[in-house]
């Protein structure tokens, strides 16, 4: 049985002394990283061959001490430098834009199997010889069995210390047919649209878009509030300014976690639906290069805020655990081609697709999913008869500024989850799963 590696990020509950020691480890790792860069810069200036191999670097750092870093922790920094060096060199040879590693003040530190011990929430990390062991407490229990955990990584996330727990998760043996192919279309309004035979799944991302819009409005308001307090170029800034910057980074990190969690929920819904329909191969339309063409100011912002890379990665990760194969294809023109007569049509407006040649009608994203499935050998679909609707994410708890004056009395509409008072309108909850059967023209 094969395994796949999965990582979960967990916060830490630390005392002031533990916090100082953890930051000291990250600073020491940053010093090691900067030293590796400086050594190769000096060799470049002398015309000597740079050191890139991991084994060569291990021989170079033998006997070197960097703060409380253990030998294993130092070698984790060296390994990452060597991997980054070779990756950059290969991309440069291929003509792709890339640059060599740069200095970082705080660098993540990794401990591999048998160099740390984890008991429920208690984590013990090895340090340099002669230094006391570092014991920390996790904010929650790891989502993996302890015998599957292979490494832990200490890092900084939006100004807060956290640990990445990596585990070897076995691939599940499920009743799926590799010859049964489903097409997947990625989108902004609907993160995933899936079509298999005459069945289809449509995952709505309205809650994700609401979170994006509210975060954009909050960011603009925060920028207007912080601009008078910003230090001039070259000035260090006051303590109040540093606190404001820390709060801003925390707000950005919270927004990013909310969107990523919603996308993970959407990907989990797709995989569960594929397992239920015994789909063994998912053909996904790859939107690579979609941001290179100018689409206007508003559409360009939507495309750049789409987080399509994470959306694709979440689906691939969950499919690998379920033993489902994922194939990427070019999605160009799939949402403007009729799957029945295979004729190109003008760009559809809205979510409804109507073919002027044969009269076929359907949801635009499901039309694209059907065409994507047809791009793979053996991937054929029929006219969609049964559509399953699901929603990803949760409605934002904070108030949407666009929802004012919605009823005839021009009263404010309450935010989701808050009871209505006199003079307010309370709409029914639209965030319920539903299943519909579309009309077939």
N, C-alpha and C positions, 0 to 999 in steps of 0.2 A: 504494500500500500504506500502510495506517495504522500509527501507532506508539502505544505506551503507555509511560508513564514508570514506571520501577522504581528502587528505592533499596536499596542494600546498606550495612550499617554495618560499618566496618572499624576495628580498633584501631590505635594509633600506637606506634612505637618511638622514643622521644625521649631526648635528653640533658637534664640539669638546666636548661641554658640555654634549650633549645627549649621545655621545659615551662613555664618562667617566661614566655616570650614568648607562648605559646598562651593561658595563663591571663590574661595582660594584655590580649589581644585580646578574650576573652570578657567581662572586666570592663569594658573600654571600650564594648563593644556594650551591656552592661547599663546603663551611664551614658547612652548615647544613648536607649535605651528609656525610662529614667526621665525624661529631659529632655522627651521627647515628651509623656509623661503630665502632667508638671508644667506645660508650656505650655498644654495644653488645660484643665487645672484652673484656671489663672489666667484664661483666657478665659471659662470658665463663671462664675467669680465676678464678672467684670466685665459679664456679660450679653452678651458678644460671641459670634459664631458660631465653633464649634470648627473646627479644621483637620483634615480627614479625607482629602482627596484626595492621592494619591501625588505628583502633579506640584506641588501647592502646597507640600508638605513638602520636595521636592527644591529648590525655590527658597529656602525658609527656611534650609536647612542649607548652602547654597552658601558655600564659603569657611571652613566650620567644621572644625576639626581635633579628633579624639578619639583620643588615643594614637597607635598605629601603624595604625589602621584606614584602609584605602584608601577612596576615594569609593564604589567598587562595594560594599564591605562595609557602609558606612554606609547606602547606599540599600537594601540587603537588609533591614536592620532597619526602615527606614521603610516598606518595602513590606509587611512582616509586620504592622506596626502598623496601616497603612491597611486591610489585609484583615480584621484582627481587629475594627477599629472598625465597618466596614460589616456584618460578619457579626453582631456583637452588636446593632446597630441593627435589622437585619431580623428577628432573633429576638424582640426586644422588641416590634416592631410586630405580630408574629404571636401575641403573648401567651405565648411560651415563656420559661422562666427563663433568664436570661443576665446577665452583668456585663461591664463594660468592662475592658480590659487592666490588669493590676496590675504593680507593680515586680518586677524580677528582678535578682539580683546578677550572675549569669552568663547571658549570652544567646547563643544560637547565631549564628554568622556564616557567611554564604554567599558563595561566589564563583561567578560564572556563566562561561559559555563564553568562552574567549579571555582571561580574567583570571587563569588558573592554567595550569600545565602539569603533565602526569602522564606519567611514563615508567616503566612497570612499577610498582615500589613507591615510586619517588621522586616526591614531590609538592612543587611550588614554588607558594607563595601570594604574591600581590601585597600590598604594604603601602603606607603613606602615603609621599608624596614626601619624599626625604631619609632614609628608614629602610632598612636592609638587607633584602633579600628573605628570606622565611621558607621554609626547606627542611626538610621532615620526611620520615620513612620510614614506610610502611604496614606493618602486621603481616602482611598477605597481599596477593596481587595481586587487583585488582578482578575480579568475575565477568563483566564486560561488556567487549567490545572497546573500545579506547581511542577510536576514532572515534565511538562512540555516547554517550560520557559528556558530559553537558551542564552539570553543576554539582557542586560539593563543598561540604559544610557542616561546619564545625568546631563540636563540641559536647562536653558533658560527660555521661557515662553512668555512673551509680553511682560518682561520684568519679574516673572515669578519662576521659582524653581520647580521643575517637574522631572519625571522619570518616564522614559519610553521602555516598556516591557515587550520584548520580542519572544514569540513562542513558535514552535514547530507544530502546526495544526494538521492532523491527518486528513487526507481527502476522503470525503464520504463516498460510500458505494451506494448509488441510487439507481432506481429503475428509470433510466433515460435512454433514448434511442439516438445514437450519433447521426443516423440518417434523417432524423426529423429536424428540419431547419426552420428557424424563426428569424424574421427581420426586425431590427431595432433601429428606430430613428431617434436621435438626440435633439432636444429643443429647449427653448427658453421658457415658454408658457407651459409646455408639457415636457418634463425632463426625459421621459421615455415613452415611446409609442411602439408596441410590439404587435406583430401579426404572424399567426401560424394557422395555415389552412383557412378555415372560415371563422376562427376565433381571433380575438384581439384584446389587448390590454392598453389602457390609456391612463397614465399617471399625471395628475395635475400638479403643477408647481406654483399655484397662485399664492400660497402662503410664503414660498421662498421669494417670489417677486415682491410681496408686501414687505418682507424683511429687508430686501435690498433697497426699496424706495424709502422706507423709514430710516434706514441707516444713512442713506445719502442726505436726507433732510437733516438728520441729527449732525452729520459731519459738517455740513455747511453752517449750521447754527453754532457748532462748536468752534469752527474756524473764525467766524465773525466775533465770537466772544474772546478768543485767544489772541487775535491779531494785535490789539493794542498793547498786550503784555509781552509780545515777542521781543527778545533781545535783538539788538542790531548785529550786523555781520561782524564777527570777530569778538563779540562779547560773550561771556560765559553764561549769563542768565542767572536769575535769582532762584532761591529755593522754591518759591511759589511757582515759577515757570517749570521747574523740573517736576513738581507734583502734577501740574496740568498735563505735561507731556506723558507722564506715567499713566494718568487716567485715560488719556487719549489712546495709548497703546493697548490698555486693557479693554477699552470699548471696541477697538478694531479686532482684537483677538476674540472677544465674546461674539461679535457678529460673524467672524469667520467660522467659529465652532458651530454656531447655529445653522449656517448654510451647509456646512459639511455634514452635520448630523442629519439634516433633512435629505440631502442627496444620498447618504448611506441608507436611510429608510426607503427611499425610492428604489435604489438598486436591490435591496433585500426583497421588496415587493415583486420586482421583475423576476428574480431568481426563483422565488417560491412559486410564482405563477408558471414559470417554465418547467419546474419540476412536476407540478400538478399536471401539465399537459405533455410530459415525457419528452421535452425538447432537449436534445443533446448537443446542438450546435446553434449558436447565436451569431448572426451576421450583423455587424454594427456599422452604420454609416459614419465614417471618420470625417469630422469637420475641419481637418487640418488646412491651414491657410485661409480660413474664412475671414480673418481679421486683416488680411493684406489689402483687400479692395475697400476703397472708401465708400461707405454707405450713408454718409450724413452724420452730423454731430450726435444726434440722439441714438441712432442705430449703432454707431461705432461704440458708444458707451455701453449699450446693452450687450454687444458681442464681447467686449473686453471684461465685463462684469459677470459673464456667463459661468465661469469656472468649469469649462467643458473638459479640461484635462482631468480634474478631480472626478467629474461625473463619469468619464470613461474608465478611470482607474478603479473607482468603487465597484463598477459592474464587473470588470475583469477579475478583481480580487475575489468577489463573492462567487463568481462563476468557477474560478479555479478550485475553491473549497468544495463546491458541489460536483466537480468533475464534468463541467460543461465547457465545451470548447468555444472560444470567441475568435471570430475572423473579422478583420477590418477591411472595408471596401470604401471606395470613393463615393460620397453621397451626392455629388454634383448632379443636379437635374432630376433627382428622384421625387421631389415634391411637386414638380410641374410636368410629369409624364403620366399618362393614363395607363394603369396596369392591365386594362382590358384590350384596348386597341393599340397601345404602345405609341401613341401620338403625343408630340409635345404640345402643350397648351400655354396660353399666356399665364404669367405669374398669378396664382389665385389670391384673391383678397379675402382676408379673414381666415377662419378655420375650415370653411366648407370648400370642397373641391368639386367642380362640375366640368365634365369633358364636353366641349361643343361638337365633337365628332360622333361619339357613340352615346352620349347622354349619361354616362356613368357618374354616380355621385358618391361622396364619402368624406370622411374626415381627412383633412390635409395631411396630418402626421401619420395616420394609418395608411394612406395612399403611399407615402414615402417608405413606410416600413415594408409594404408589400413589394415595392420595386427593389428595395435593398435586398430582400430575401431572394428575389429572382436573379440577382447578380452572382449568386453562389451556385455551384453545381448541385442539382437536386433540390434547390430552394424554390418551390412553387407554392403559391397561395391562391385561394379562391375568394370570391366576393364575401366581404365580411358580413356575418350574420349576427354574431353575438359579441358585444363589446362590454368588457369589464372596466369600470371606472374606479380609480383609487386616488387618494390625495397624499401628498408627502409634506412633512413638516407640520408645525403648529402655527395657528394665527398669532401674530405678535401681540403681546400683552399690553404694550404701550399704545397710545392713541395715534391713529392715522389722521394727519392734518387735512387730508382730502375728503374726510367723511362728514364734514360739517354741512348743515343745511340740507339734509337729504329728504326730509318729509315735507309735506305741503305747508306745515306750520313753521318751516325754516328753523326747526329746533335741531340741536346737536344730537347725533346718534351715539349711543354708548359704545364703549370699546368692547371687544369680545370678552366674555366672561364676567362682565360687570352688570348687575341687575339694573333694570330701567327704573327711573323715577318719574314723577309727574311731568308731563310735557315732553317726554323723550319717546322715541320709537325704538323698538327692539326687534330686529329682523330675526327670522329663524336661522338656526345654525346651518351654514352651507357646507360644513366640513364633515359630512357623513359619507361613508362609502355607499356607492349605488351601482347597480348593474342595469344596463339598458340594452334594448334590441333595436338597432337602427332600421329605418325604412329603406328598402331596396328599390331603386328606380328600375 
